[in-house]
Amino acid sequence: MNNKNFCMSSYLAFRYIEREGMDFYEGLHHENIPLPNPEQFTYVHTAEDIDKAIQKVFDSLKGEKLGICLSGGMDSAILASYMRGCDAYTFRFLGGEYQKEELARAEYYAKYYGLNLHYVDIDWNTVQNCLEPVMRSKNAPVHSIEPQLYQAAMQAKADGVTHLIVGESSDLIFGGMDQLLSKDWTVEDFAKRYTFLNPELVLKQPEDMSYLYERYRQGGKIDFLHFMDDVFSRESSSSYYNAFKTAGMPYTDPYALLRMADPLDLTRVRNGESKYLIRELMQIKYPEIPVPNKVPMPRPVDAYFKDWCGPIRPEFRRDIDMTQLTGNQKWQLYCLEQFLNMYEPITIGYTTGVYDLFHIGHLNLLRKAKAQCDYLIVGVSTDELVSYKHKHAVIPFAERKEIVAAIKYVDEVVTQENMNKMEAWEKYHFQVMFVGDDWKGTDKWNKIEADLNAVGAKVVYFPYTKGTSSTLINETLHKLRGEK
């Protein structure tokens, strides 16, 4: 079943399409990783139990040329201790200037256990080059880690690695999601805390995603542990699954099939001892250093989107306050828009006018403009802008704007407060601007054409409808009134 609005809302709220069988477009089918079979779980009581269980996983992989995605955190550092002589791949961003302490810790772990450390250099160009393959594989927009995971897998594959090791699921299984575990949540408070980006803030036609939280309601509270086991685990693990599948790289997460035999001690977690069993194992593996604080996989999304003005497709609201969004939220908007452009490319057109005493000439121009674009934005001049030419509109601005909005060829009406066309392009990112041909060849419009061409937009001139204009109609009305 296809429901683009649902899929957009689900991706923004949960970072994946929650409903199986619900897809963006005909012929596309997204794939989420299936939840593991509980019969495969190994239950552990202590750090020593975890150690033995992980060793069994590595024993089963003998004969493979192993590589590991090694960060500065505990989870991959522990796994590195079973991989002496193997290849390790550490992300390095912005030429090594981003999160230097992460790099230093990864270097320490690799040296401590004799791994061959390789850097995976990531910049914005790398992200863009890797984005389309992972989106086409997933048939959906993706998590911000997926392009860099894909790049790492391709680099490891080129080095002859046949199997990658990751430590992705330790946080979920051993109590590392300390902020989500910080209290017993009401359904409403947990929904506000967990929702990655509220679709209502950014989409014109959002769908209500509260049903998923209601599924885990227990009175006024939410069963947040089971929610995380079902929802977060699928979202997070699907990101690794898709990136490595796209690269054709088999992988194993040794933590994925482990489960705590004893209930998670929320009191310890809430008193600062998140992942207490993993911390104990880390101390065993690296007794000379303090246990590091938990850090997410690095990705400099704030730097990437520092100057991004936001999405411009018609599915998105025009009044999104980008200053209130985090880098990760901006990534979701960017990635969703790129995905829509990939499967549903559109041409955005733009034209402006006073549209006073609306007549057949106005209608002809709007009809012709809509015939050459998928989405037509019309800027209606304010009364103040009209008056600067020492003219006065007969019809007030609000009414002119409402009249234009009622025309079937018009998709969106915006306010034109000045004549700066490049400022308009910065707002609406149109690919083509439609203008009356009486401006063609003038110095002013030759300059505007050159400026728009420089950003990939063009100007199309239409002939005015002869014999009619707002000025002519107004003059005729004056004459008729004078005769009376």
LUMMARTOR-238184 format. One record per residue (C-alpha): x, y, z; residue in three letters. Coordinates in steps of 0.1 Angstrom, whole numbers, plus 2048, in hexadecimal, padded with zeros to 3 digits. Layout:
XYZALA...
This chain:
800800800MET80D8237F7ASN80984080FASN82385B80ALYS816871826ASN81785483FPHE83A84A835CYS84786E837MET83887185ASER845850866SER86885785ATYR86987986BLEU85A86C88BALA86C84A88EPHE88884C874ARG87982E862TYR858823852ILE84881186FGLU82D7FE85CARG8367E1846GLU8257E3824GLY822808825MET83881980BASP83E83B7FBPHE8388317D7TYR82A8157C1GLU8457FB7BBGLY85A8057D9LEU85C7EF7F8HIS8707F9817HIS87F7DD82CGLU8847DF851ASN89B7C6862ILE8867AB873PRO8867A9899LEU89D78C8A6PRO88E76B8B0ASN88F7688D7PRO8997448D4GLU8BB7508C7GLN8C27668E5PHE8DF75F8FDTHR8D776C920TYR8F377B935VAL8F678395AHIS91979395BTHR9347A4947ALA946782946GLU927772937ASP92778D91CILE94C787915ASP946762910LYS9287678FAALA93A77F8E3ILE9587688E1GLN94074D8D4LYS9357658B9VAL95876B8ADPHE9607468AEASP943741896SER95375A87ELEU97574987ALYS980748856GLY97276A84FGLU988789849LYS97979F863LEU9767C5866GLY9667DA881ILE9567FC881CYS96A80A89ELEU95F82A8B0SER96B83A8D0GLY94F82A8E4GLY94E80B8FBMET93B7F38E5ASP9527F18C7SER9707F48DEALA9667D48F0ILE9607C28CELEU9837CD8C3ALA9927B98DFSER9887998CCTYR9967A48ABMET9BC7A68AEARG9CC7AB88CGLY9AB7B487BCYS9A27D4868ASP9917F087AALA97E80D869TYR97982E87BTHR96584B86EPHE97986B86AARG96588B863PHE96E8AD855LEU9938A4851GLY996897875GLY98B8B8885GLU96A8AA892TYR96A8978B3GLN98F8928B5LYS98B8808D7GLU9778658C5GLU99385F8ADLEU9AD85E8C9ALA9998438DCARG99482E8BDALA9B98308B6GLU9C18258D9TYR9A98078D7TYR9B87FC8B5ALA9DC7FF8C2LYS9D37ED8E3TYR9C77CE8D1TYR9DC7D08B2GLY9C27D8898LEU9CA7E8877ASN9B880A878LEU9AA81A859HIS99983B858TYR97883F845VAL97986483BASP957873839ILE94D89582CASP92D8A481DTRP9378987FAASN93B874807THR919876818VAL9088827F8GLN9198687E2ASN90E84C7F9CYS8EB858800LEU8DA84D7E0GLU8E68297E1PRO8D9823805VAL8B88357FEMET8B28207DEARG8BA8017F1SER8A380980ELYS8878197F8ASN885833813ALA898850822PRO8B484583AVAL8C584C85BHIS8E286485ASER8FB848862ILE8F2833844GLU907845829PRO92684383FGLN92081F848LEU91D817823TYR93D82981CGLN94F816838ALA9427F582BALA94D7FD807MET970806814GLN9737E6828ALA9677D280BLYS9827E17F5ALA99B7D7810ASP9907B380EGLY97B7B282DVAL96079782BTHR94C79E84BHIS9487BD85FLEU9427BF885ILE92D7DA895VAL9227E18B9GLY9017F38B1GLU8E87E38C8SER8FA7E48EASER8EA8048F4ASP8C77F68F1LEU8CE7D4901ILE8E37DF91EPHE8D37FF929GLY8E6819916GLY8C982F90CMET8CB84192DASP8B685F923GLN89984A918LEU89D834937LEU8A085294ESER87C84F95CLYS85B83E959ASP84A85193DTRP82685B936THR81C853913VAL81B878909GLU83C881918ASP84E863909PHE83F86B8E7ALA84D88F8E9LYS86F8828F4ARG8728668DBTYR8638758BBTHR88187F8A6PHE86F89A892LEU84A8A2896ASN83B89F873PRO8218BA87CGLU83D8D487FLEU84A8CE85CVAL8318BD845LEU8128CD835LYS7FF8AC837GLN80D899855PRO7FE879862GLU7F9872887ASP81485B895MET8078588B8SER7F88368B1TYR81A8268B6LEU81E8338D9TYR7FB8298E1GLU8048068D9ARG81A8058F7TYR80381790FARG7FF809932GLN7E681F943GLY7F5842943GLY81883593FLYS82A825921ILE83D804921ASP85C816914PHE8737F8917LEU85E7E38FFHIS8598028E9PHE87F8058E6MET8847DF8E0ASP86B7E08C4ASP86D8038B4VAL88F8118BBPHE8A17F08B5SER8917EC893ARG898810889GLU8BC80E894SER8C57EB888SER8B47F1866SER8CC80D85FSER8EA7F6862TYR8D87DA850TYR8D17F1832ASN8F3801830ALA9067E0830PHE8ED7CF81ALYS8F17EB800THR9177E6801ALA9147C07FFGLY9267BC820MET91C7A183APRO91E7AD85DTYR9187A2881THR90F7B48A1ASP91B79D8BDPRO9057AF8D6TYR8E57AB8C2ALA8DB7898CFLEU8E578F8F3LEU8CB79790DARG8CE79F932MET8C3781947ALA8BA798964ASP8A37B6961PRO8B47D7958LEU8BC7E9978ASP8AC80B970LEU8B8819991THR8DC814987ARG8D6823965VAL8C4841973ARG8E184798BASN8FB849970GLY90482596AGLU8F681F947SER9027FF937LYS9117F3957TYR9197D094BLEU92A7DE92CILE93D7F7941ARG94A7DA956GLU9557C7937LEU9667E6929MET97A7E994AGLN9857C5946ILE9907CA922LYS9A17EC927TYR9AB7ED94CPRO9C480A947GLU9AB82493CILE98A83394BPRO96A82793BVAL960841921PRO93E852921ASN925845909LYS9268588E8VAL9118548C8PRO92184B8A7MET93086C89BPRO92187F87EARG9248A587APRO9018AC86EVAL9008CE880ASP91E8D986BALA90F8CB84BTYR8EE8DD84FPHE8F98FD860LYS8EE913843ASP8D38FE834TRP8B3911830CYS89C8F2830GLY8888DE817PRO8768EF7FAILE85F8D37EDARG83A8D97EFPRO8358BD809GLU8478D2823PHE8398F0836ARG84791282EARG84991E852ASP86290485FILE878915879ASP899905870MET8AB91688DTHR8989008A5GLN8A38DF894LEU8C18CA89DTHR8D98BE882GLY8CA89C883ASN8A78AA87EGLN8B48BE861LYS8C389F852TRP8A188E853GLN8918AB840LEU8AE8AB827TYR8AE886822CYS88888481ELEU88989F804GLU8A588E7F1GLN89286E7F1PHE87287F7E4LEU8878907C9ASN89686F7BFMET87485D7B9TYR85D87B7B3GLU8728977A3PRO85F8B879FILE8648D978ETHR85C8F77A3ILE850916790GLY84D93979DTYR83C958790THR8329797A0THR81A99579AGLY8019AE7A9VAL7E399B79BTYR7CC9B979FASP7AB9B778ELEU7B2993785PHE7AC98E75FHIS7B2975743ILE7D698073EGLY7DE976762HIS7CC95575CLEU7DF94E73CASN80195474CLEU7F993D769LEU7EB922752ARG80B92373DLYS82192375BALA81090576BLYS8148F274AALA83A8F574DGLN83E8EB771CYS8318D278BASP82D8EB7A8TYR82590F7A2LEU82C9297BCILE81D94C7B6VAL82A96B7C9GLY80F9867CDVAL81C9A97D3SER8129BA7F3THR8009DC7F2ASP8209EC7FFGLU8359DE7E2LEU81B9EA7C9VAL81BA0D7D7SER840A117D4TYR83AA157AELYS821A317B7HIS805A1A7AELYS7E8A0D7C3HIS7D79EB7BFALA7B19ED7BDVAL7AD9CB7CEILE7BE9C87F1PRO7DB9B07F4PHE7C999680AALA7AD9937F0GLU7C59927D2ARG7D89767E4LYS7B89637EAGLU7AD9667C6ILE7CF9597B9VAL7CE93C7D2ALA7AC9317C3ALA7BA92D7A0ILE7BE907799LYS7E090C788TYR7EF91B7A8VAL7FE9037C2ASP80A91C7DBGLU8069427E0VAL8219567F3VAL82697A7FBTHR83D98F7E6GLN84A9AB7FCGLU8679B67E5ASN8739B27C1MET89399E7CAASN89097E7B6LYS8AF96E7C4MET8A19727E7GLU8829607DAALA8979447CCTRP8A89407EEGLU88693B7FDLYS8759257E3TYR8929167CEHIS87D9167AFPHE88C90878FGLN87A91F777VAL86C94377AMET85094E763PHE84F973758VAL83C98873EGLY85098D71FASP84F9B3721ASP86D9B0739TRP88199A721LYS8A39AA717GLY8A29C5731THR8C19CC746ASP8AF9C3766LYS8A39A175ATRP8C3999748ASN8D499C76ALYS8B898877BILE8BB96D761GLU8E196A766ALA8DD96878CASP8C294D78ALEU8D6939770ASN8F3939787ALA8DF9257A1VAL8CF90E787GLY8AE920781ALA8A292F761LYS88A94A755VAL86D94373DVAL85C96172DTYR83895F723PHE82697870BPRO80D98E71CTYR7E9989711THR7E29A66F9LYS7C69BE6FEGLY7C29B9724THR7D49C5743SER7CB9D0766SER7D59F375DTHR7BF9F373ELEU7A19E5752ILE7A69FF76DASN7A8A1C754GLU788A0F743THR776A0D764LEU780A3176CHIS772A3C74ALYS752A2A750LEU74EA39772ARG755A5B764GLY73AA5674AGLU721A4F765LYS
